[in-house]
């Protein structure tokens, strides 16, 4: 009988260690549970001042004369939420602004970008002021120079008969 007992122990595998199996199952469960958390980028803390600064550059599509930061409309509130979400996702303020420009066009920006055709919007007021100041300077120079030139100029020749008539009319007035 001894022979059969020794054979059976040599041929049959050893029973697995229950503790090691449990430890392996727990480790796999933790690895599977932690995988999505490790795959996501951590949410950045969003500075409300930064949200306000970005929203202040955008035009409210409802109020049109107010920025998204200052508008009380529900649409502006949703746009502020989008700005907050995109900044929290790690986008920079220029990237967030570009998102809105791609969606709504250049119109969404309260102040147009200083490039291309919109550069005229920035240059034209300064050019108009410069031209106006130059015009005023030229007119003032002519008026002041013209007055000096008349003081040193000889009097205009008047016929003696006309001169006599003017003198009589001046004396006749009370």
Buried (B, 14 or more C-beta within 10 A) or exposed (E): EEEEEEEEEEEEEEEEEEEEEEEEEEEEEEEEEEEEEEEEEEEEEBEEEBBBEBBEBBBBBBBEEBBBBEBEBEEBEEBBEBBBBBBBEEBEBEEBBEBBBEEBEEEBBBEBEEEEEBEEEEEEEEEEEEEEEEEEEEEEEEEEEEEEEEEEEEEEEEEEEEEEEEEEEEEEEE
